[in-house]
Structures are given as C-alpha cells and as structure tokens.
Amino acid sequence: MFFYQDASFENLSIHHVGNKANDEFYILSEAPVDLVGDEVLPDLLMQYFMKPFVKANEVYRFFHPNEELQLNEVYHFSKKFFDREIDFHEFSQQVTKHLYEVSEHPKIKPGEVYVVSLKNVQMEGEDWSAVGIFKSENKEAYLKVYPEQGGFQLNYEQEAININKLDKGVVIINTEAEEGFKVLVVDQTNQSEAVYWKDNFLQLKSRNDNYQQTGNLMKVYKNFVNEKLDEVFVLETADKIDLLNRSMNYFKTKETFDSAEFEEEVIGNPQAAGLFNEYKQNFEDEFDLPFQANFEIATPAVKKMQSSYKSVIKLDKNFHVYVHGKREYLEHGYDEEKGMNYYKLYYENESEG
C-alpha cells in the first residue's frame, strides 16, 4: 500500500517543542537543514522517518468537528504548502507552533520536531508528493568504540536518537485534498496522554477504504456472534465458533464481499441476518462509518483479524478443544450418571506429533 524506496527528500526543517502546560517553550530554527552533498544522512533519515509506515495499513483523512476542513490547522497549512501559497519552512514553523498549542497534558514529553517534504512517495500504486511531520521524545545513551594507538578507546553520546524507534509521525499524501488528503499516522506511545497526537494535533478520521471496511465488518460480525445472538437464539460455544470459522473462511477465500451472499453462505438464517443488519446499522450510526453492500476484501485486514477469531472451547482446566470446521462432527451432551457435560468428537485419522 505504501512504499518509500524510490522517494527522496526535498526539504528538512527541525524545531523543538516543549510542554505548554509545564511553562516550557518552542524553539523555531531560522532555515531548513542543508542535506546537499551528504551521502549518508538522507538514507538514515529516510529509514528513521519512513520505515514505520510500511506496516501502517489504515488510511485516514483530516476532519474538523464543525465539518469545515479549513479549521483543521494541519490540513490548512498542508494545503497552502501543496498549493504553493506558503514556502516549506513557513509550513514547518506553523505546524510546529500548532503542535505546541495542543501539548497541554502535563505528561507530554518535549522533543524535536522534524518536518520534511518528499517526492515520489508511492501510495496505492501511484507516485505522489508528500509532507511528513515527526517528533522524537525518547533519547538513549550510545557507546562509541574507536581505535587509538594500537588499542581502542570508548566514548558515549548521552542523549542520542535511535533511528529504529520513531516515537510519533504522520505522512500527508498530496491527493484527494478536498476530502482531507490521504494520511498515514504512527504513534508508538501507549499512554493515555498520547492521544493528543492523533486527536488534538492532527484531528483524523478513518478514510473508510477497503481495508477499513474489511476490518470493521469482521469486528462487528465477531461481536455480533459473541454478544448479540444469545439474546434470541440458544447457542453452544461450538455453534458460535462455527459461525466465526465460516465467516473467516469466507473472507479468506473470496475476493469481494457481497452482503446478500454473506448472509446466505455464512449466517444462513433470515432472522439472524436481520438481527445482524440491525447490529451493523448501530455501528454505522455510532461511528459514522457506513458499510458498502459490496467491496474488495483487503487481505492484510483479514490477517490482522485472524488472531482475534478464537476457535477454542475451554473445558474446565483439563482440556482445550480447537475447532477449525465440521461442526457436525462435534456433539454436546450431559451425562446424568457422572453429572457432567461432555463433547463427543468424530474423526477419521489421528495425526502424530
């Protein structure tokens, strides 16, 4: 989906942002960094900035609660830069000042802000120009060993940056501007105060593309089976697992999702299908993410959801039964003599090992 191997930097500016709530300040550089003639640093920076986005399958758009995109500061300044109404360094200063204004949680760490403009970034098979905004918050100590007079000497760098650990970043692709651009975001910080990057600084919402459609529908169906069906139907755990396995098989073997086909092949019950559509509609209304009746199934989203589709029946602390299919080969009952529940399994061959 996203490739940077053929991309190159056009500009780089570095600033510093403190924590506004702690009465720290921001420091703006006077000019961009000169990378001309440096054969090593651009490659290191490209790895540091861009590599984390290769696995960022989810695509976002800028938005504003008032539905006026121009009120979103990062969108506003990004569009002015792409439209050549402001130069790059002014763009970098404006987004840095905005980042400072939203850095109001007392636990937000200060750090350097790197702003870059790029060309030949590939997104969904096409080349685009882009801008990136990155913040480094965590510093590490590094040892440096070097030869000296027949032996070796040791030195260190106390507060250095690990180029394999990008703390926060966003890449804004110069396409679909009127809808809020295509935006990729990375945030490696898990603390509650970290939401300021995506929610306060960037103000993003899902683009609702095939990846999002696939992942969301699989989540909604899983929750429907585990939480809603019990209210109407009497289901054993094995029945629920069978419904989940059938849906997983559908998404793994089909190229396109078809709502009517899914209801017939996977759900297989008109009443249950009606309940699912009601459940799905509640999700659409709550999160403002409508589902399409047909869409291309995104394989990366299926792989991501696969681990959360549990197919295990846990029996006390003695047995785990893994069910991968063939619900008709699994029987459940109650032994009155022993006063215990049981499962009966039918099979043809026993695997060794």
One Martini backbone bead per residue (centre of mass of N, CA, C, O) as a GRO file, in nm:
protein
  353
    1MET     BB    1   0.059   0.062  -0.022
    2PHE     BB    2   0.345   0.166   0.102
    3PHE     BB    3   0.624   0.346  -0.057
    4TYR     BB    4   0.987   0.472  -0.023
    5GLN     BB    5   1.235   0.375  -0.202
    6ASP     BB    6   1.194   0.627  -0.431
    7ALA     BB    7   1.228   0.842  -0.238
    8SER     BB    8   1.279   1.201  -0.163
    9PHE     BB    9   1.426   1.477  -0.045
   10GLU     BB   10   1.369   1.837  -0.036
   11ASN     BB   11   1.307   1.892   0.280
   12LEU     BB   12   1.443   2.016   0.610
   13SER     BB   13   1.309   2.072   0.940
   14ILE     BB   14   1.404   2.187   1.277
   15HIS     BB   15   1.248   2.165   1.596
   16HIS     BB   16   1.111   2.274   1.921
   17VAL     BB   17   0.903   2.115   2.182
   18GLY     BB   18   0.727   2.191   2.449
   19ASN     BB   19   0.544   2.217   2.751
   20LYS     BB   20   0.288   2.421   2.811
   21ALA     BB   21   0.193   2.328   3.102
   22ASN     BB   22   0.521   2.364   3.196
   23ASP     BB   23   0.641   2.634   3.072
   24GLU     BB   24   0.734   2.570   2.800
   25PHE     BB   25   0.894   2.597   2.483
   26TYR     BB   26   0.960   2.705   2.160
   27ILE     BB   27   1.189   2.628   1.878
   28LEU     BB   28   1.289   2.805   1.589
   29SER     BB   29   1.423   2.778   1.304
   30GLU     BB   30   1.559   2.975   1.033
   31ALA     BB   31   1.633   2.707   0.863
   32PRO     BB   32   1.697   2.469   0.675
   33VAL     BB   33   1.847   2.176   0.610
   34ASP     BB   34   2.156   2.083   0.467
   35LEU     BB   35   2.185   1.790   0.236
   36VAL     BB   36   2.395   1.864   0.043
   37GLY     BB   37   2.637   1.602  -0.016
   38ASP     BB   38   2.499   1.392   0.161
   39GLU     BB   39   2.523   1.026   0.159
   40VAL     BB   40   2.396   0.929   0.452
   41LEU     BB   41   2.168   1.088   0.605
   42PRO     BB   42   1.919   1.048   0.418
   43ASP     BB   43   1.901   0.738   0.461
   44LEU     BB   44   1.863   0.743   0.768
   45LEU     BB   45   1.609   0.924   0.769
   46MET     BB   46   1.430   0.745   0.592
   47GLN     BB   47   1.427   0.511   0.791
   48TYR     BB   48   1.319   0.665   1.039
   49PHE     BB   49   1.054   0.787   0.906
   50MET     BB   50   0.932   0.551   0.694
   51LYS     BB   51   0.935   0.250   0.789
   52PRO     BB   52   0.678   0.247   0.989
   53PHE     BB   53   0.463   0.282   0.735
   54VAL     BB   54   0.450   0.002   0.594
   55LYS     BB   55   0.234  -0.110   0.832
   56ALA     BB   56   0.023   0.125   0.760
   57ASN     BB   57  -0.293   0.046   0.654
   58GLU     BB   58  -0.432   0.283   0.773
   59VAL     BB   59  -0.646   0.536   0.643
   60TYR     BB   60  -0.674   0.886   0.655
   61ARG     BB   61  -0.842   1.195   0.750
   62PHE     BB   62  -0.919   1.504   0.767
   63PHE     BB   63  -1.090   1.698   1.026
   64HIS     BB   64  -1.388   1.869   1.163
   65PRO     BB   65  -1.644   1.912   1.381
   66ASN     BB   66  -1.768   2.154   1.183
   67GLU     BB   67  -1.705   2.064   0.877
   68GLU     BB   68  -1.432   2.249   0.848
   69LEU     BB   69  -1.135   2.193   0.714
   70GLN     BB   70  -0.989   2.478   0.753
   71LEU     BB   71  -0.988   2.439   1.080
   72ASN     BB   72  -0.760   2.252   1.021
   73GLU     BB   73  -0.438   2.322   1.061
   74VAL     BB   74  -0.279   2.101   0.907
   75TYR     BB   75  -0.446   2.113   0.656
   76HIS     BB   76  -0.421   2.413   0.591
   77PHE     BB   77  -0.102   2.417   0.561
   78SER     BB   78  -0.074   2.188   0.358
   79LYS     BB   79  -0.237   2.315   0.128
   80LYS     BB   80  -0.070   2.574   0.101
   81PHE     BB   81   0.186   2.426   0.022
   82PHE     BB   82   0.083   2.259  -0.224
   83ASP     BB   83  -0.024   2.550  -0.353
   84ARG     BB   84   0.212   2.768  -0.306
   85GLU     BB   85   0.144   2.990  -0.062
   86ILE     BB   86   0.379   2.854   0.096
   87ASP     BB   87   0.661   2.775   0.230
   88PHE     BB   88   0.820   2.528   0.389
   89HIS     BB   89   0.926   2.668   0.650
   90GLU     BB   90   0.658   2.791   0.729
   91PHE     BB   91   0.508   2.531   0.756
   92SER     BB   92   0.687   2.412   0.983
   93GLN     BB   93   0.628   2.639   1.191
   94GLN     BB   94   0.318   2.620   1.208
   95VAL     BB   95   0.294   2.317   1.303
   96THR     BB   96   0.467   2.357   1.555
   97LYS     BB   97   0.290   2.564   1.699
   98HIS     BB   98   0.042   2.382   1.710
   99LEU     BB   99   0.169   2.156   1.878
  100TYR     BB  100   0.217   2.332   2.125
  101GLU     BB  101  -0.085   2.411   2.184
  102VAL     BB  102  -0.159   2.082   2.238
  103SER     BB  103   0.070   2.057   2.476
  104GLU     BB  104  -0.114   2.016   2.782
  105HIS     BB  105  -0.014   1.771   2.899
  106PRO     BB  106   0.202   1.705   3.163
  107LYS     BB  107   0.324   1.424   3.013
  108ILE     BB  108   0.434   1.560   2.780
  109LYS     BB  109   0.701   1.544   2.582
  110PRO     BB  110   0.966   1.675   2.479
  111GLY     BB  111   1.092   1.776   2.138
  112GLU     BB  112   1.165   1.704   1.823
  113VAL     BB  113   1.086   1.853   1.502
  114TYR     BB  114   1.020   1.699   1.188
  115VAL     BB  115   1.019   1.842   0.858
  116VAL     BB  116   0.903   1.714   0.540
  117SER     BB  117   0.970   1.688   0.192
  118LEU     BB  118   0.840   1.484  -0.081
  119LYS     BB  119   0.916   1.254  -0.345
  120ASN     BB  120   0.799   0.960  -0.468
  121VAL     BB  121   0.551   0.856  -0.322
  122GLN     BB  122   0.394   0.544  -0.269
  123MET     BB  123   0.030   0.512  -0.323
  124GLU     BB  124  -0.153   0.276  -0.442
  125GLY     BB  125   0.053   0.275  -0.715
  126GLU     BB  126   0.130   0.586  -0.675
  127ASP     BB  127   0.282   0.893  -0.732
  128TRP     BB  128   0.383   1.137  -0.474
  129SER     BB  129   0.360   1.395  -0.288
  130ALA     BB  130   0.491   1.499   0.045
  131VAL     BB  131   0.445   1.517   0.403
  132GLY     BB  132   0.633   1.527   0.716
  133ILE     BB  133   0.573   1.457   1.073
  134PHE     BB  134   0.805   1.450   1.352
  135LYS     BB  135   0.868   1.298   1.684
  136SER     BB  136   1.114   1.318   1.945
  137GLU     BB  137   1.123   1.194   2.296
  138ASN     BB  138   1.337   0.957   2.309
  139LYS     BB  139   1.639   0.893   2.475
  140GLU     BB  140   1.976   0.759   2.430
  141ALA     BB  141   2.253   0.571   2.505
  142TYR     BB  142   2.580   0.572   2.336
  143LEU     BB  143   2.837   0.377   2.220
  144LYS     BB  144   3.189   0.445   2.128
  145VAL     BB  145   3.421   0.269   1.924
  146TYR     BB  146   3.782   0.331   1.887
  147PRO     BB  147   4.081   0.356   1.751
  148GLU     BB  148   4.402   0.380   1.956
  149GLN     BB  149   4.718   0.316   1.975
  150GLY     BB  150   4.671  -0.015   1.941
  151GLY     BB  151   4.372   0.031   2.033
  152PHE     BB  152   4.096   0.136   2.243
  153GLN     BB  153   3.817   0.355   2.263
  154LEU     BB  154   3.570   0.523   2.476
  155ASN     BB  155   3.242   0.650   2.411
  156TYR     BB  156   2.961   0.891   2.432
  157GLU     BB  157   2.598   0.938   2.402
  158GLN     BB  158   2.351   1.048   2.598
  159GLU     BB  159   2.134   1.202   2.376
  160ALA     BB  160   2.013   0.986   2.160
  161ILE     BB  161   1.887   0.853   1.850
  162ASN     BB  162   1.681   0.595   1.750
  163ILE     BB  163   1.621   0.498   1.415
  164ASN     BB  164   1.420   0.242   1.514
  165LYS     BB  165   1.243   0.474   1.701
  166LEU     BB  166   0.957   0.606   1.633
  167ASP     BB  167   0.730   0.791   1.801
  168LYS     BB  168   0.617   1.015   1.585
  169GLY     BB  169   0.389   1.028   1.291
  170VAL     BB  170   0.327   1.188   0.960
  171VAL     BB  171   0.172   1.130   0.637
  172ILE     BB  172   0.102   1.353   0.360
  173ILE     BB  173  -0.086   1.308   0.081
  174ASN     BB  174  -0.114   1.461  -0.247
  175THR     BB  175  -0.441   1.365  -0.220
  176GLU     BB  176  -0.760   1.431  -0.181
  177ALA     BB  177  -0.801   1.726  -0.062
  178GLU     BB  178  -1.118   1.771  -0.034
  179GLU     BB  179  -1.130   1.509   0.177
  180GLY     BB  180  -0.830   1.521   0.352
  181PHE     BB  181  -0.652   1.338   0.241
  182LYS     BB  182  -0.387   1.114   0.275
  183VAL     BB  183  -0.326   0.944   0.594
  184LEU     BB  184  -0.046   0.862   0.797
  185VAL     BB  185   0.005   0.697   1.123
  186VAL     BB  186   0.231   0.725   1.414
  187ASP     BB  187   0.218   0.571   1.759
  188GLN     BB  188   0.426   0.440   2.023
  189THR     BB  189   0.245   0.558   2.241
  190ASN     BB  190   0.024   0.427   2.513
  191GLN     BB  191  -0.056   0.652   2.662
  192SER     BB  192  -0.320   0.860   2.723
  193GLU     BB  193  -0.166   1.131   2.634
  194ALA     BB  194  -0.112   1.041   2.324
  195VAL     BB  195  -0.383   1.139   2.175
  196TYR     BB  196  -0.292   1.425   2.082
  197TRP     BB  197  -0.174   1.356   1.803
  198LYS     BB  198  -0.441   1.251   1.658
  199ASP     BB  199  -0.677   1.434   1.796
  200ASN     BB  200  -0.546   1.731   1.834
  201PHE     BB  201  -0.337   1.782   1.610
  202LEU     BB  202  -0.476   1.628   1.350
  203GLN     BB  203  -0.758   1.530   1.317
  204LEU     BB  204  -0.886   1.219   1.262
  205LYS     BB  205  -1.027   0.997   1.015
  206SER     BB  206  -1.151   0.756   0.856
  207ARG     BB  207  -1.155   0.658   0.514
  208ASN     BB  208  -1.310   0.391   0.443
  209ASP     BB  209  -1.182   0.154   0.309
  210ASN     BB  210  -1.124  -0.169   0.240
  211TYR     BB  211  -0.971  -0.217   0.500
  212GLN     BB  212  -1.186  -0.095   0.688
  213GLN     BB  213  -1.427  -0.260   0.599
  214THR     BB  214  -1.315  -0.537   0.666
  215GLY     BB  215  -1.237  -0.500   0.967
  216ASN     BB  216  -1.512  -0.392   1.073
  217LEU     BB  217  -1.694  -0.628   0.985
  218MET     BB  218  -1.543  -0.845   1.149
  219LYS     BB  219  -1.589  -0.715   1.424
  220VAL     BB  220  -1.898  -0.698   1.420
  221TYR     BB  221  -1.949  -1.001   1.380
  222LYS     BB  222  -1.805  -1.106   1.630
  223ASN     BB  223  -1.979  -0.945   1.835
  224PHE     BB  224  -2.250  -1.058   1.746
  225VAL     BB  225  -2.196  -1.357   1.816
  226ASN     BB  226  -2.096  -1.307   2.124
  227GLU     BB  227  -2.348  -1.091   2.217
  228LYS     BB  228  -2.640  -1.112   2.050
  229LEU     BB  229  -2.753  -1.404   1.980
  230ASP     BB  230  -2.830  -1.491   2.277
  231GLU     BB  231  -3.105  -1.321   2.288
  232VAL     BB  232  -3.249  -1.540   2.069
  233PHE     BB  233  -3.045  -1.777   2.074
  234VAL     BB  234  -2.942  -2.110   2.129
  235LEU     BB  235  -2.593  -2.132   2.204
  236GLU     BB  236  -2.311  -2.283   2.159
  237THR     BB  237  -1.982  -2.254   2.138
  238ALA     BB  238  -1.958  -2.421   1.875
  239ASP     BB  239  -2.152  -2.243   1.711
  240LYS     BB  240  -1.989  -1.982   1.723
  241ILE     BB  241  -1.732  -2.095   1.596
  242ASP     BB  242  -1.862  -2.173   1.330
  243LEU     BB  243  -1.946  -1.886   1.245
  244LEU     BB  244  -1.654  -1.775   1.247
  245ASN     BB  245  -1.523  -1.977   1.053
  246ARG     BB  246  -1.706  -1.912   0.810
  247SER     BB  247  -1.621  -1.614   0.790
  248MET     BB  248  -1.319  -1.656   0.757
  249ASN     BB  249  -1.340  -1.827   0.499
  250TYR     BB  250  -1.472  -1.610   0.331
  251PHE     BB  251  -1.240  -1.390   0.350
  252LYS     BB  252  -1.008  -1.593   0.241
  253THR     BB  253  -1.164  -1.682  -0.050
  254LYS     BB  254  -1.255  -1.403  -0.119
  255GLU     BB  255  -1.249  -1.093  -0.306
  256THR     BB  256  -1.560  -1.025  -0.250
  257PHE     BB  257  -1.802  -0.853  -0.088
  258ASP     BB  258  -2.141  -0.988  -0.022
  259SER     BB  259  -2.412  -0.944   0.158
  260ALA     BB  260  -2.609  -1.167   0.056
  261GLU     BB  261  -2.401  -1.395   0.050
  262PHE     BB  262  -2.320  -1.385   0.350
  263GLU     BB  263  -2.601  -1.447   0.468
  264GLU     BB  264  -2.627  -1.727   0.328
  265GLU     BB  265  -2.337  -1.873   0.383
  266VAL     BB  266  -2.294  -1.788   0.694
  267ILE     BB  267  -2.558  -1.740   0.855
  268GLY     BB  268  -2.834  -1.898   0.738
  269ASN     BB  269  -3.053  -1.681   0.873
  270PRO     BB  270  -3.292  -1.448   0.846
  271GLN     BB  271  -3.313  -1.353   1.142
  272ALA     BB  272  -3.007  -1.320   1.192
  273ALA     BB  273  -2.960  -1.122   0.956
  274GLY     BB  274  -3.142  -0.898   1.068
  275LEU     BB  275  -2.982  -0.857   1.331
  276PHE     BB  276  -2.714  -0.784   1.193
  277ASN     BB  277  -2.814  -0.527   1.047
  278GLU     BB  278  -2.883  -0.376   1.306
  279TYR     BB  279  -2.601  -0.391   1.435
  280LYS     BB  280  -2.455  -0.251   1.199
  281GLN     BB  281  -2.617   0.018   1.208
  282ASN     BB  282  -2.523   0.107   1.489
  283PHE     BB  283  -2.229   0.142   1.404
  284GLU     BB  284  -2.270   0.351   1.181
  285ASP     BB  285  -2.402   0.567   1.366
  286GLU     BB  286  -2.179   0.596   1.589
  287PHE     BB  287  -1.912   0.622   1.368
  288ASP     BB  288  -1.962   0.715   1.076
  289LEU     BB  289  -1.941   0.405   0.911
  290PRO     BB  290  -2.026   0.298   0.628
  291PHE     BB  291  -2.144   0.023   0.459
  292GLN     BB  292  -2.094  -0.174   0.194
  293ALA     BB  293  -2.236  -0.419  -0.002
  294ASN     BB  294  -1.964  -0.383  -0.175
  295PHE     BB  295  -1.620  -0.515  -0.154
  296GLU     BB  296  -1.291  -0.536  -0.135
  297ILE     BB  297  -1.087  -0.761   0.003
  298ALA     BB  298  -0.848  -0.718   0.264
  299THR     BB  299  -0.596  -0.918   0.351
  300PRO     BB  300  -0.454  -0.766   0.589
  301ALA     BB  301  -0.715  -0.750   0.762
  302VAL     BB  302  -0.759  -1.054   0.792
  303LYS     BB  303  -0.488  -1.118   0.932
  304LYS     BB  304  -0.535  -0.931   1.176
  305MET     BB  305  -0.812  -1.083   1.271
  306GLN     BB  306  -0.745  -1.388   1.311
  307SER     BB  307  -0.644  -1.390   1.617
  308SER     BB  308  -0.946  -1.296   1.726
  309TYR     BB  309  -1.056  -1.571   1.613
  310LYS     BB  310  -1.180  -1.791   1.813
  311SER     BB  311  -1.134  -2.180   1.832
  312VAL     BB  312  -1.191  -2.233   2.154
  313ILE     BB  313  -1.264  -2.487   2.393
  314LYS     BB  314  -1.297  -2.452   2.741
  315LEU     BB  315  -1.240  -2.721   2.984
  316ASP     BB  316  -1.181  -2.609   3.234
  317LYS     BB  317  -0.838  -2.738   3.310
  318ASN     BB  318  -0.807  -2.990   3.095
  319PHE     BB  319  -0.932  -2.868   2.813
  320HIS     BB  320  -0.865  -2.804   2.458
  321VAL     BB  321  -1.077  -2.721   2.180
  322TYR     BB  322  -1.008  -2.721   1.839
  323VAL     BB  323  -1.205  -2.544   1.591
  324HIS     BB  324  -1.203  -2.557   1.217
  325GLY     BB  325  -1.463  -2.748   1.168
  326LYS     BB  326  -1.716  -2.954   1.141
  327ARG     BB  327  -1.976  -2.936   1.340
  328GLU     BB  328  -2.106  -3.234   1.294
  329TYR     BB  329  -1.843  -3.367   1.465
  330LEU     BB  330  -1.992  -3.221   1.717
  331GLU     BB  331  -2.096  -3.317   2.046
  332HIS     BB  332  -2.344  -3.234   2.295
  333GLY     BB  333  -2.377  -3.317   2.654
  334TYR     BB  334  -2.533  -3.513   2.932
  335ASP     BB  335  -2.419  -3.692   3.219
  336GLU     BB  336  -2.605  -3.821   3.472
  337GLU     BB  337  -2.412  -4.012   3.622
  338LYS     BB  338  -2.174  -3.785   3.643
  339GLY     BB  339  -2.271  -3.484   3.623
  340MET     BB  340  -2.174  -3.406   3.315
  341ASN     BB  341  -2.036  -3.266   3.059
  342TYR     BB  342  -2.001  -3.322   2.692
  343TYR     BB  343  -1.783  -3.421   2.420
  344LYS     BB  344  -1.814  -3.542   2.081
  345LEU     BB  345  -1.574  -3.686   1.854
  346TYR     BB  346  -1.524  -3.700   1.501
  347TYR     BB  347  -1.294  -3.921   1.314
  348GLU     BB  348  -1.041  -4.067   1.101
  349ASN     BB  349  -0.759  -3.928   1.187
  350GLU     BB  350  -0.447  -3.939   1.362
  351SER     BB  351  -0.213  -3.729   1.448
  352GLU     BB  352   0.120  -3.692   1.472
  353GLY     BB  353   0.284  -3.493   1.734
   0.00000   0.00000   0.00000
